[in-house]
Amino acid sequence: MDAQSRGRADDIDPADQWVLNPHTGNYELRLDQSAGESPVAARTATAEDSGRRAESPDGPRREVPAQRSRRSAQKDGRGPEASAAGGAGRRKRKAPKARRKKALMWTGGVTAFVVVAAGVGAYVLYERFNGNISTIDIGDAGNNDVLSDGPMNILIIGTDKRTGKGNEGYGDKGSEGHADTNILFHVSEDRTNATALSIPRDLMTDIPDCETVQPDGSTKTIPGTPRVRFNVSLGQEGRNPGCTMQTVEAITGIKPDHFMMVDFNAVKELTTAVGGVKVCMAKPINDPKSHLELPQGESTVAGEDALALLRTRHSFGNESDLDRIKVQQQFLGSMIREMKSSDTLTNPTKLFKLADAATNALTVDQGIGSAKKLMTLAQEIGKVDTKNITFVTLPVIDNPAETVKATVVPHPTQAEQLFAMMRSDTSLTEVKQKEKAAKSKQAALLKGPKAAPADVRVDVLNGGEIAGAAGATVTWLQNQQGVLKSTNKANAPEKIKKTTLEYAPNQADQARALAEMMGLPAAAMKQGTADAEGLEAMVLTLGADFKGAGIPITGPAKISDDVERASADKAVCSK
């Protein structure tokens, strides 16, 4: 099938050939109405008979999605010349380039072809969507598996590269594209909740050395840069999205599994495909720089207006990038609601357009670089209810090294609290519930007799990220807690995420005493089956959740009430 026969030359949208079968709940290919056949009856026809009907000029016909017939072109008066012109106007597969915005990622594009690829013509649609996607090889920076047994972390990168018609007024002229909008989307292990962490582009940080894969397959290490803006982790010095992923890991302690990168055109295409996104303004907006004009209250934006809304920083709050992030989060929440609405999910035409636009908009890592892999990812992430998707911005303070405040640095306490919460897979929507459960488990753990500190024997190993943690812990136990029979065993054989305390049944009283001193959670306690002999000691291995001697590990992490957050299921008016 050549490009000119792929269904955009007349007014028949390929998705219109699919209808909902009320008996099965599936979308199925619609036959010619004059044939008097239903989708259910059509399934009983043989493949040979189907072929005859498709080829016969007089008999019943059916059309495959993304394929238009000459008859329909002639019927509407446009003729074969119009068909050829329409086909020639189709955009060919792009070379890899950056794209923008995150909402497409989990119900947007790929949910669409989960629906449409359920019957005859699925191969044609699959090849079309598969051909839309651009990929970048990031080597070992991510995870080659589409799904993992644990939580998933997807880094969404929106660049400010000025590509595409009408985008000359946005971004930096001549720029290779910065990491302008950045969201680390953390999906919980049980797929019940998600946290979308926005990372300010003006965050001052250290960019680590990163290994990049060159076009010829060779590798090149890009030297790191200390104390620069986060947004130069992409595009500058030859850095690719893998470098941005490694920078995120260095800041948060969370390794992104995959990335999705999009640019200005993606905002226009996606918002148009979904039929516009509802937004609410607390006051009228008239921004001469972005040419954005919106009335007070609710309105719908798409295309150029949607991009202007996401780019403007002079119409909200104190005109900072942090206030623009709030508007972007509110916009994305609204777009997610629109994508998950029945108006979208039950509309084949809209779904097809959305899937086509979404896959065209994406540049991704090779681990998710096909329609099938994106479909699998979307099915997993689509399980999350919008009420359990929380947007939050990395807590920051003004950069103390600057007289004129232009950049920010992580908040000295709130940032690490938020990172710890995400590392422990604790949702912002479930903190209180998990705190209560943790306290209940802790109370049950500590029931029973406890040994005196002088009778506790423990060997301490460091399996975490803090250098010298085992020695510091032993010093604290001996000097502050009276556990004189504690020994520094240096580094553990390998790094671990969670602290563990291994003990024998006849050491349970010692374990309870040490757990109380250190605030160990119930999950850290690992009781063996055989009793200890003689002077055998318990084994305490400090993990990545250990933050310092004397700092309790008990229960889920929590963040300050001062940290603003927003739920994807609630509409908020931008101020």
N, C-alpha and C positions, 0 to 999 in steps of 0.2 A: 504494500500500500504506500503510494508516494505522499509527499507532504501536501499536495494539492487536493487530496481526497479526504482530508482529516477534519471535515465538519465545521469550519468557521466561515464558509463562504455564503451561507444564507442565514435565515433567521431561526433555523432549527438548532437548538442547543443539544449536543449529544446527551446531556443529562436528562433532557425531557423524554427520552425514550425509555426511561425507567419509572415504574410505578410501584406503589406499596401493595403487596398481596395481603389482604386482611386475614387470610387463612393461615399464613405462615409468619407474618410479621417481617418478611424480607422484601427487599427491592428486587424486581424482576423485569426482564426486557418486555416492553410493550409492543404488541403486534398491531398491524394495520387494523383500524377499527372496522373496516368493511368486511374483514374476514370473520368477524363475530366470535373470535377466540379470546379467551381470558388467559392471563399469564399461567394459571394453574393448568389449563388444558394444553397450553403450548409445550409444557415440559414433557408431555407424553409423546410428542412427535419425535421421529428418528432424526439423526443428524443428516442422513441422506435426503429425507423429505424436506428438512429445513433448508438444505442447500438448494433444492429445486425451487422452493418458494421464493428464496432470495434472488434467484437468477431469472425467474419467469417474469416477463413484462406484463402478463395478464393476470397471473394468479396472486394469491395473498403474499404480501412481502413483510419482512421485518428488517429493521435497521440495527446495525451494531453501533454502540456508543462510539463517538469520535469519528464516525464515517457518514458522510452525507451522500445522498443519491443524486444522480443527474436529474431524475424525474422531479425531485423536490425543487431543484434549482430552476428548472424550466417552468415549473408550476408557478413560482412566484415572479417569473418574468425576468430573472436575472441572467439565466443562460450559462453556458459553459465558460464564456469569457469572464463573467463575474466570479465563477468558481475558481478559475485560475488566478485571478487577481487576489481573491481572498486567501488562497493557499499561499501565494507568494508573500503575502504580508505577514505570515506567521513567523514568530521569532524562533530562530534555531537555538540549539543548545549552547549555552554560554560557556566561556572559559571561566574557571573558578574566580569568583569575586565575592566581596563582602556583601551581606544583606542585613536587614534590621528587623527587630522586634520579636518578642517572645511568645506572644499569645498564640501564634500559629502552631506552636510546637506540640501541644498535647491534645487538643481536640480539633484544632484548626485543620491544616492540610490533611494530615494522615487519617483522621477519623473519616474524612470524606471518602477516601477510596476504600476504607474498611467497608463502607456501605455499598459503594458502586461496584466493587470488584467481586460481586457475589454471583454472577451469572455469565451468560454468553457474552463475549466481548471483553472479558476481564483481562485477557492477555494484552489486548490493544491498549486499554487504559493503563495497565501496569507499565508497559513499555514507554508510554507517553510520560507518566509521572516520573518513572525511573530516569528517563533521559533529561528531565528538568534539573535534577539535583547536581550541584557541584561539590567536590570534596577537596580536602587538603590533608596531606599526610603529616601527622604531628608526631610520628614515631612512638615513643613510650610515654608521652605526656598524658595520655588518657587511658581508657580501658577498651580493648578491642571487642569485649563481649557486650552485646546489646543490653542484656539484663544481668544483674548480679543477685546473689541471695540476700544481700543487705540493702541499705539505703542507696538511692541513686542521686547523683549530683550532676546537673547539666549547667554549663556556663553559657549564658546568652550574651552575645556581644553585638552591640549596634555601633557601626562605624560612621564616621563623618566624612567619608570619602565622597567627593562631589562628582558622582557619575549619574548619568541619566538626564534627560531633557527637563529643564526647569529647576534643576538643583544647584545652579550656579550661586544662588544667594545663601546657601547653607554651607557650614563647615569651613575648612581652611583651604584656600586656593593652592593647588599643587600638592596637597597632602596625600600621602600613601594611605591614609586612613588611620585614625586613632581609635583606641578602645573607649568610645565616647559614652555609651550607655552599657552598663554591665550588671547583670543579675545572676547570682548563683542560686539556681533553683534546686532545693533539696527536697527529695521525695522520701517519705519515711519507709522503713523496711516493710511495714504491713500495708502500705499504700493507702492509708486512711487520711493522711494530712501532708501538707507541703509548706515550706517556708521559702519565700522569694526574697533573697538578700540583695539589695542594691548597694553597689560599691561606687562611691563618688569618683568621678574622673580626676578631680583635683586632690585626691588623697596622696600625700607624700609617702613614698615607700622605697624599699630597695628592690630593684628588679634583678633576679638571680641570673646566672649564666644559663643559657638554654640551647639545647641541641636542635637544629632544624634540618629537615630533609630537603635537599636541593632538587631541582627538576631532573637532573641526571641520576638521581638515586643516592648520591653521596651525602654525607652529613657535614654540617658546619656548625660550630659552637659560637653563638653570639655572646660576647662578654657581657656580664651584668653591669648595671649602673646603680650606684647608691644615691639615695635621697632625691628622687625625681617624681614627677606626677605619674600616677597609675596609668593614665591614658597612653603613655609612650611605650607601654609594654607590648603594643601591637603596631606593626607597620614601620616603625623607626628602626634603623640599623639592620633592617632585614628580618625583624621579628615577626613570627606568624602567631596564630591563635594558641599554639602550644606554649609559647612564651607567656602569654597572658594567663593561661591555665596554671602554669608553674608559679607565677607571681601571686595568684589567688591562693594557691596552696601555702606559699610562704607566709602570707598574711594571716590566714584563717586556720591553718592546720587541717584543712579539708581538701582532699584531692578530687578535682572534677573528673567525672568519667567521660564526658563528651562535651563538645561545644556546638553551638549553632550561631552562625554569624549572618547578619542581614544589614542592608543599607537603606538609604532614604527611599529608594523606589519601592521597597517592600512595604513600607507604611502606606503608600498610595495604593498599591495593588491590593493589599489584603483588606484594607478598610473599604475599598470599592467592592471587592468580591463578596464581602459579608453584608453588603447593603448599608454600610455606615455604622458608626459607633455612637451611642448616646453619651453625651457629656453634660455636666451641669456647672454653670459659672455662678459664683456668689455675687459677682458684679459684672457689668458689661465690659467686654474686652475690645480694645481698639489699639493694636500694636503696629505702628508704622514700620518697624524694622522687619517683622515677620509677615506683615500685611494680614494679620489675623484679626477678624472682626466677628465677635460672637455676642449674642444678647445675654442679659441676665436670665438665669434659670436654665431649663433643659433645652438642648438642641442636638442635632445629629451631624457629625462631621465625617468626611471621607476624602480620600485623595489628597490634594494640596492643602486643604484646611486641616486635615488630620496631622499632616507632617508639620505644618506651622505651629499647631498646638503643642506638639511634642518638643519642638525646637525652641520655642520662645522662652526667655527667662526674664523678660522685663514686665510681665503682666501679673506676676504672682509673688506674694510674700515680699521678701527683701531683695528680689531679683537675683538670687543666688542659684547656683547649680543644685543646691540641696532642696530648694523650693520647687525647682523644675522636676526633680526626681519624684516628689509627692504627686505632681500632676501626671507624670508618666505612670505611676503606680495606679492612680485612680482610673486612668484611661485603659490600662491593661486589664484591670478588674472588670470594667465595663465590656471590653472586647471578649473576655473569657465568658462572661454571662451571655453575650450575644451568640457566641459560637456554640454554647451548650443549650441554647434555647430551642424549644420545639419548632419555632419558625425556621431555624437553620437546619436542624437535624432531620426534619421531615420534608425538606425541600430539595429534591434531587438536583435541580438547576443550580441552586445556590451552593450546594455541596460540591458539585463538579467544579464550579468556578473557584471556589475556595481552595480545593485540593490543587488545582492547576496553578493558582497564584502562589500558594504556600510552597509547593515544591520548586517553583521558579525562583522564589525569594531566598531559598536556603543555600548556604554553604556550610558543610558539616565535616566532621572527621570521618575517616574511613570506617570506623567502627559502627556507624549508623548511616553509611553512605549509600543506601538503596531504599526504594519504596517499601520493600518488605520489612527491612529493619526499622524504618521510621514507623511503619504500621504497628509493629510489635511494641515499640517504645510508647506510641500513643495509646495503645490499649491498656498498658500498665498505668501510665500517668492519668489517663482518663477516669480511672477508678476513684480519684480523689474528689470529694464533694467540694464545691466552691466555698462553702462556709468554713472549710478547714484549710483553705489556702490563705496564708498570711503574708502580706508585704511588709517589709521592714528595711530601714536604711542602716548601714553600718554606723554605730554611734561614733561621733567625731567631736573634736574641739579645734579651735583655730590653731594654726601652726605657731607655736611659741617662738620659733626662730625668726619670724617675720615681723617687721614694724607695720608695714601695710599688709593687712590680712588678705591673702589671695588663695591660700591652700589650707588644707586641714590634715590632721593626724588622728589616728584612732584614739578614742576615749580611753584613759588609762585603766579603767575598771570595767565599764559597761561593754566595751568591744569584746574582751575576752570572755565575759559572761555569755554573750550571744554566741560566740564561736563554740564555747563548751556545750551550750544547749544543742546546737546543730550537730556537733560531733557525737553527742550522746543520743541523737535521734529523738529529741524531745520537741514536740510541736508546741508552738506558742498558744495553740487553742486548747492544749491539754495539760498545761503545767500544773494547775491546781490538783487535777485528778491524779496525776502521776506523783505529785508530792505526797498526797494523802496515802497512796498505795505504798510509796517508799517508806514512809514513817511507820506504817503498819508492819511491813516486813522487818524493819529495823527493830521494832519493839519485840517481835517474835524471836528475832535472832539473839537478842540480848537476854532473853529469859533464861534463867538458870544461874548457877554459881559462877563467879569470876575469880580467876587466880590473882594473887597479889602481884604487883608489878615486878617485884624482885624474883618471882618464880616464872616469869615469862621468858622463854627461850625462842629467839627468832633470828634467822639469817635473812638479810635484806639484799635484794638484787635490783638493779636498775634496768627496766625494760621500756622506759619512757624516753622523752625527748630532752629532759633537763639534765645537763651534764652534772655529775657529782651528786645526784639525788639520793643514791643509796647511803653515801657517807653522811650527808646532811641529815637524813632521816635517823640514822643510828645516833648521831650526836644529839638530836632532839629527844629521842627516846631515852637515852641515858641521862642527859642533864635535866630535862624538863618532866619526864614521866617516871623516872626511876627504873627503867627496864635495862639493867646493867648487863644482862646476858643476851644482848643484841649484837650482831656481827655484820660488818660490811663485806659483802661478797662481790662487790663491784658490778660489772655489767652482766645482764642476763644473756643467754645464748642468742636471743632474737628480740626484736621490738614487739611489744604487745599493746593493744588499745586499752584494755581494762586491767586495773590492778587486781591481783589475786593473792589470797592467803591459803596455802595448803597446810593442812594439819591432820593429825591422827585422831581417832575417836577419844583416846585418853588425854588429848590435848585441848578438848573442847572448852574447858574453863579458861585456858590461856588464850585461845582464839577469841572468846567473847570479850576478855579484858582488852586485848589489842584492838579489836574492832571498835570498841567504845572509845579508846584513846584517839584513834586515827579517823573515826567517822567512816569506817568501811561499810559499803552497802552489802546487803544480803547476797547479791550476785557475785561478790568478790570471794565469798567463803567456799572453799573446796575441801570437803572432808573426805579423807581416804577411807579404806576399809580395814586396814591393819593398824593395830596399836603401835605407838612409837616405843623404841627400846632405849633404855639408859638415858643418856644426855642428848638424845636426838632433838634437833630444833625444828620449829615450824619454818616454812619458807614463804616470805613476803616478796612478791615481785611487783615492783611499781610500774604502772602502765602509762599510756598517754593521758589518762584522766587525772594523773597525779600532778598537782600544781604547786606543791611545796610542803615542806615539813610543817605540821601544825594546821594545815588547811584541810578541813574535812572533805571526804569524797562522797559522803552519803547523799543518796537521792539524786534526782534529775537536776541539771543546771537550771537556773532561772535568771531572768534579766530584770533590770530596774524598771519600775513603772514609768520612769521618765522617758523611756525609749518608745517613740511613737510607732504604731503599727496599724495596718488596715486590712480588713477582710475582703476577699474577692467577691463576696456575695452581697456587699452593701454599697449602694451608690452614695457618693459624697460630692458636694459642690466645691470646686477648686476656688481657693481664696487668693 
